[in-house]
Amino acid sequence: MLPIQLFRTNKEQVLEGLKKKNFKEPGLVDKIIELDERRRAMQAENDTLAASVNTASKSIGQLMAKGDKEKAEEMKSVVTQNKDRVKAVSDQLAALETELHNTLVLLPNLPHSSVPAGKTPEDNEVVRTGGTIPDLSAQKLPHWELAAKYGLMDFELGNKITGSGFPVFMGQGARLQRALINYFLNFNLDAGYKEFCPPFMVNEASAYGTGQLPDKEGQMYHATEDNFYLIPTAEVPVTNIYRDTILQESELPVMMTAYSPCFRREAGSYGKDVRGLNRVHQFDKVEVVQLANPATSYNTLEEMVLHVEKLVQSLGLPYRILRLCGGDMSFASALTYDFEVFSAGQDRWLEVSSVSNFETFQSNRMKIRFKDSNGKTQLVHSLNGSSLALPRIMASILENNQTPEGIIIPEVLRLYFGKHMIN
């Protein structure tokens, strides 16, 4: 959530940022400013009335001490009337504050100055590339055909058990999933992250805190009876660990990692772009989250990008890093880098990670703060990244490493997988 002070002091900055993000309701900015002005005026009126009640209440005691009961009774009548007025104004103020808050949360985060303008993925900037795209034979197969050939996963079985977008991994496919999760977690632990195993459902306050609500309400699975939400990423429960917490500056950065299944309703339409593991309703992912000092958070972001880059490099996959344009960024992000790996069986790039700085957008909602060296309380900056999402990583590993004899397992995974090849 954007700080209300920004609307008072720099309306043009807000409007320019919303324009870069292609926000469709810029008129909400004027509404927020108008609501805030009304709220502040009403707060001043409420404070004045409350002060008059306090002053009058004190004078009643003084009049009673002097024996002037008649004037004391008159003053009591005035105090009663003013108390009624204070309550009425307080109720109006509470309603106004609620309306202001509910309007504020409709606005996305503002993009960092380095975010390129643009509306679609075609407007994203390629920051750098790495690895070598394999030159496979004309007989190369996409991962869903390789999965069928080697018995790695069954999409129809998942459809029978649950529905479309819920694949069942089996045999060596399940084994590769487990190997990837363990390797990713250990890679993060070696870099200094602390591992957590969070709940896979969260309450409304947690989903609101990280910005999933109200923006992505229709994209989340909702257990309505208990009002719990199945998590779309481990970012949601992990970041909320520090909700309503005040840290010391010396405790920053807080570095956390977690594995979780992820649940997303937006599996999309049918076609080649969503076949197999390209887009599913449930998938596994390892996440990294940091809470950082605002003064160094963009250095932290670059460090996280390098961390994910090393992880992708260790798998031997061709990749590219994109800086997302304003129109392709998430609701809560100020700056996002996407990682894509090349899928040789499909001849296309697949997104496998997003690494983002949210600045104070999430921490303002969650009230995650720290005390600086001067004793001043500030909001932290929150950051996260996929490290990594499994479905498209698995798709790329299967497709890029296929040979007539079988699928070669990347060297860093062989200890975890127990074999050097799927055959």
C-alpha positions in Angstrom: 0.0 0.0 0.0 1.3 3.4 -0.9 1.9 5.9 1.9 -0.7 8.6 2.1 2.0 11.3 2.5 3.0 10.6 -1.1 -0.3 11.8 -2.4 -0.1 15.0 -0.4 3.5 15.9 -1.4 3.9 14.5 -4.9 0.7 13.8 -6.7 2.5 14.1 -10.1 4.9 11.3 -9.2 2.0 9.1 -8.3 0.2 9.8 -11.5 3.3 9.2 -13.6 4.0 5.9 -11.8 0.5 4.7 -12.3 0.6 5.7 -16.0 3.8 3.6 -16.4 2.0 0.6 -14.9 -0.9 1.2 -17.2 -3.3 1.7 -14.3 -6.8 2.2 -15.6 -8.3 4.4 -12.8 -6.0 7.4 -12.3 -9.1 9.3 -11.0 -8.7 7.4 -7.7 -5.7 9.7 -6.9 -7.9 12.8 -6.7 -10.5 10.8 -4.7 -7.8 9.7 -2.2 -6.5 13.3 -1.8 -10.1 14.5 -1.3 -10.9 11.8 1.3 -7.6 12.5 3.1 -8.4 16.2 3.3 -11.8 15.5 4.7 -10.4 13.0 7.1 -7.8 15.5 8.4 -10.4 18.2 8.8 -12.7 15.8 10.7 -9.8 14.7 12.9 -9.1 18.3 13.8 -12.7 18.8 14.6 -12.8 15.7 16.7 -9.6 16.7 18.6 -11.1 20.2 19.3 -14.3 18.7 20.6 -12.5 16.2 22.8 -10.3 18.9 24.2 -13.3 21.0 25.0 -14.9 18.1 26.8 -11.8 17.6 28.9 -11.6 21.3 29.8 -15.2 21.4 30.7 -15.0 18.2 32.8 -12.2 19.7 34.8 -14.1 23.0 35.4 -17.1 21.0 36.7 -14.9 19.7 39.5 -13.6 23.2 40.2 -17.2 24.6 40.3 -18.3 21.8 42.6 -15.4 22.6 44.9 -16.4 26.2 45.1 -20.0 25.2 45.8 -21.4 26.6 42.6 -23.7 23.6 41.9 -25.9 25.5 39.4 -23.1 26.4 37.1 -21.7 22.9 37.5 -25.0 21.4 36.4 -25.1 23.7 33.4 -21.5 22.7 32.5 -22.5 19.0 32.8 -25.2 19.5 30.3 -22.7 21.1 27.9 -20.3 18.2 28.4 -23.0 15.7 27.7 -23.9 17.4 24.4 -20.3 17.7 23.4 -19.7 14.0 24.2 -22.6 13.1 21.9 -21.1 15.3 19.2 -17.6 13.7 19.8 -19.2 10.2 19.3 -21.0 11.3 16.2 -17.8 12.8 14.7 -15.7 9.8 15.8 -18.2 7.4 14.0 -18.0 9.6 10.9 -14.2 9.7 11.1 -14.0 5.9 11.4 -16.2 5.4 8.3 -14.1 8.0 6.4 -10.9 6.2 7.3 -12.3 2.9 6.2 -13.3 4.4 2.8 -9.9 6.0 2.4 -8.1 2.7 3.3 -10.3 0.7 0.9 -9.5 3.1 -1.9 -5.8 3.2 -1.2 -5.5 -0.6 -1.5 -6.9 -0.5 -5.0 -3.7 1.3 -6.3 -0.7 -0.8 -7.3 2.9 0.0 -6.2 4.7 2.6 -8.2 7.5 1.4 -10.5 11.2 2.2 -9.8 12.8 4.8 -12.1 14.7 2.0 -14.0 11.5 0.2 -15.1 11.0 0.6 -18.8 7.7 1.9 -20.3 5.6 -0.7 -22.1 2.4 -2.7 -21.9 3.2 -6.3 -23.0 6.0 -8.8 -22.5 7.4 -7.8 -25.9 8.3 -4.5 -24.2 10.5 -6.1 -21.5 14.2 -5.5 -21.7 16.8 -8.3 -22.0 19.4 -7.6 -19.4 21.7 -10.5 -20.2 21.8 -14.1 -21.5 23.8 -17.2 -20.7 24.3 -20.8 -21.6 24.1 -22.5 -25.0 20.9 -23.6 -26.7 21.4 -27.2 -27.6 21.3 -28.3 -31.2 19.0 -31.3 -31.1 18.0 -33.6 -33.9 14.8 -33.3 -35.8 13.4 -36.1 -33.7 13.4 -33.9 -30.5 10.3 -34.3 -28.3 8.5 -31.8 -26.1 8.5 -32.7 -22.4 4.9 -34.1 -22.4 5.9 -36.7 -25.0 9.1 -37.5 -23.1 7.1 -37.8 -19.9 4.8 -40.4 -21.6 7.8 -42.2 -23.1 9.6 -42.7 -19.8 6.6 -42.8 -17.5 7.5 -39.6 -15.6 4.0 -38.0 -15.2 0.4 -38.5 -16.2 -1.7 -35.6 -17.0 -4.9 -37.6 -17.7 -4.6 -39.3 -14.3 -4.5 -35.9 -12.6 -7.6 -34.9 -14.5 -9.3 -38.0 -13.3 -8.3 -37.4 -9.6 -8.8 -33.7 -9.5 -9.1 -31.9 -12.8 -7.2 -30.3 -15.6 -3.9 -28.7 -14.5 -3.1 -31.1 -11.7 -0.4 -33.5 -13.1 0.6 -36.7 -11.3 4.4 -37.3 -11.1 5.5 -40.9 -10.8 8.6 -43.0 -10.7 11.6 -41.2 -12.0 9.5 -38.1 -12.5 8.6 -37.9 -8.8 12.2 -38.7 -8.0 13.4 -35.8 -10.1 10.9 -33.4 -8.4 12.2 -34.4 -5.0 15.8 -34.0 -6.2 15.2 -30.5 -7.5 13.5 -29.4 -4.3 16.3 -30.7 -2.1 19.0 -29.2 -4.3 17.3 -25.8 -4.5 16.8 -25.6 -0.7 20.4 -26.6 0.0 21.7 -24.1 -2.5 19.8 -21.4 -0.7 21.0 -22.6 2.7 24.6 -22.4 1.6 24.0 -18.8 0.6 22.9 -17.9 4.2 19.1 -18.3 3.9 17.2 -19.8 6.9 14.8 -22.6 6.0 11.1 -22.5 7.0 8.3 -24.9 6.4 5.2 -22.7 6.5 1.5 -23.5 6.3 0.1 -24.0 2.8 -3.1 -22.1 3.6 -3.3 -18.6 5.0 -5.9 -16.3 6.5 -7.3 -13.2 4.9 -4.9 -10.9 6.7 -1.9 -12.7 5.4 -3.1 -12.7 1.8 -3.9 -9.0 2.1 -0.4 -8.3 3.6 1.5 -9.4 0.6 -0.9 -7.8 -1.9 -2.8 -10.9 -3.2 -6.0 -9.4 -1.8 -7.9 -7.6 -3.1 -6.0 -7.6 -6.4 -5.8 -11.4 -7.1 -8.9 -12.6 -5.2 -10.2 -14.5 -8.2 -6.9 -16.2 -8.9 -6.7 -17.9 -5.5 -8.4 -21.1 -4.2 -10.6 -20.1 -1.3 -11.7 -22.5 1.5 -14.8 -20.5 2.2 -16.1 -22.1 5.4 -12.9 -21.3 7.3 -12.0 -18.2 5.1 -8.6 -19.6 4.3 -6.7 -19.2 1.0 -4.4 -21.9 -0.6 -1.1 -20.1 -1.1 -0.1 -19.1 -4.7 3.6 -19.0 -3.5 5.5 -19.5 -0.2 6.2 -15.7 -0.3 2.8 -15.2 1.3 3.2 -17.1 4.6 6.9 -16.5 4.9 6.8 -12.8 4.6 3.9 -12.7 7.1 6.1 -14.4 9.7 7.3 -10.8 10.5 3.9 -9.1 10.3 3.4 -6.6 13.1 7.0 -6.9 14.1 9.6 -4.3 14.9 13.2 -5.4 14.1 16.5 -3.9 15.1 18.6 -2.5 12.3 21.3 -5.0 13.2 18.9 -7.9 12.4 18.6 -6.8 8.7 18.7 -8.3 6.2 16.4 -11.2 7.3 16.9 -14.0 4.8 14.3 -16.8 4.5 13.7 -19.7 2.1 10.9 -22.2 1.9 9.5 -25.0 -0.3 5.8 -25.2 -0.9 3.3 -26.4 -3.3 1.6 -23.5 -5.1 -2.0 -23.2 -6.1 -3.3 -20.9 -8.8 -6.7 -20.9 -10.5 -5.5 -18.9 -13.6 -4.3 -21.9 -15.6 -5.6 -20.2 -18.7 -6.8 -21.3 -22.1 -5.9 -24.4 -24.1 -3.2 -24.6 -26.8 0.5 -25.2 -27.2 1.5 -22.5 -24.8 -0.2 -24.2 -21.9 0.4 -27.8 -22.7 2.1 -30.2 -20.2 3.9 -28.3 -17.4 3.8 -24.9 -19.1 0.8 -23.8 -17.0 -0.7 -25.8 -14.2 -3.0 -25.2 -11.2 -0.7 -26.8 -8.7 3.1 -26.9 -8.8 6.1 -27.0 -6.5 8.4 -24.0 -5.9 11.3 -23.0 -3.7 11.2 -19.3 -2.7 13.7 -16.9 -1.2 12.5 -13.8 0.8 14.5 -11.0 2.3 13.5 -8.1 4.5 16.1 -5.4 3.9 17.1 -1.9 5.0 15.7 0.6 2.5 19.1 2.2 2.1 20.5 -1.1 0.6 17.5 -2.9 -0.8 18.4 -2.4 -4.4 21.9 -3.9 -3.7 20.1 -6.8 -2.1 17.9 -7.2 -5.2 21.0 -7.4 -7.4 22.5 -10.0 -5.1 19.3 -12.0 -5.2 19.4 -11.9 -9.0 23.0 -13.1 -9.1 22.0 -15.9 -6.6 19.2 -17.2 -8.9 21.5 -16.8 -11.9 24.1 -19.0 -10.4 21.4 -21.6 -9.6 20.2 -21.6 -13.2 23.8 -21.8 -14.5 24.5 -24.8 -12.2 21.8 -26.7 -14.0 23.4 -26.0 -17.4 20.3 -24.4 -18.9 20.4 -21.6 -21.5 18.7 -18.6 -19.9 18.0 -14.9 -20.2 17.2 -12.2 -17.6 14.5 -9.6 -18.4 13.7 -6.3 -16.7 10.0 -6.2 -16.8 8.2 -3.1 -18.3 5.6 -1.3 -16.3 2.6 -3.0 -17.9 4.0 -6.5 -17.3 4.8 -6.1 -13.6 2.9 -7.4 -10.7 0.5 -5.3 -8.7 2.9 -5.1 -5.7 6.3 -4.9 -7.4 8.5 -1.8 -7.8 11.1 -3.6 -9.9 11.1 -7.2 -11.2 13.6 -9.3 -13.1 12.3 -12.4 -14.8 14.4 -15.4 -15.6 13.5 -17.5 -18.6 15.1 -20.8 -19.7 15.1 -22.1 -23.3 12.9 -25.1 -23.9 14.6 -26.9 -26.8 11.7 -29.4 -27.4 9.3 -26.5 -27.9 11.7 -23.9 -29.3 10.5 -21.2 -26.9 11.5 -19.4 -23.7 9.8 -20.4 -20.4 9.6 -18.2 -17.3 11.0 -19.9 -14.3 11.7 -17.1 -11.8 10.7 -13.6 -10.9 12.9 -11.6 -8.5 11.3 -8.4 -7.2 11.7 -5.5 -4.8 8.4 -4.4 -3.3 10.0 -1.5 -1.3 7.5 -0.6 1.5 4.3 -1.7 -0.4 4.0 -5.0 1.5 5.6 -3.9 4.8 3.2 -0.9 5.0 0.3 -3.3 4.9 2.0 -5.8 7.3 3.6 -3.1 9.6 7.0 -4.8 9.4 9.4 -2.1 10.8 12.8 -1.7 12.2 14.5 0.8 14.5 17.5 2.5 12.9 20.6 3.7 14.7 18.9 6.9 15.7 16.0 5.1 17.3 13.6 6.1 14.5 11.1 3.4 13.4 11.0 2.8 9.6 9.3 0.4 7.3 11.6 -2.4 5.9 11.8 -3.1 2.2 10.6 -6.7 1.2 12.0 -8.7 -1.6 11.4 -12.2 -3.0 12.3 -14.5 -5.8 11.6 -18.0 -7.2 14.6 -20.2 -6.5 13.2 -21.9 -8.5 9.7 -22.9 -9.8 9.9 -26.5 -10.7 7.5 -27.2 -13.7 9.2 -25.3 -16.4 12.7 -26.1 -15.0 11.8 -29.8 -15.3 10.4 -29.2 -18.8 13.6 -27.6 -19.9 15.8 -30.2 -18.3 13.9 -33.0 -20.0 13.8 -31.4 -23.4 17.4 -29.9 -23.5 19.1 -33.1 -22.2 17.2 -35.7 -24.3 19.4 -38.2 -26.2 18.5 -41.5 -28.1 19.7 -43.4 -25.0 17.7 -41.4 -22.4 17.6 -38.0 -20.6 20.9 -36.9 -19.0 20.6 -35.6 -15.5 22.5 -32.4 -14.8 25.7 -33.2 -12.8 24.6 -31.1 -9.7 21.5 -33.2 -9.4 23.0 -36.7 -9.7 23.7 -37.1 -6.0 20.1 -36.1 -5.2 18.6 -38.1 -8.0 20.8 -41.2 -7.6 21.4 -41.8 -11.3 23.0 -39.9 -14.2 20.3 -40.7 -16.7 16.6 -41.3 -17.1 16.1 -44.3 -19.3 
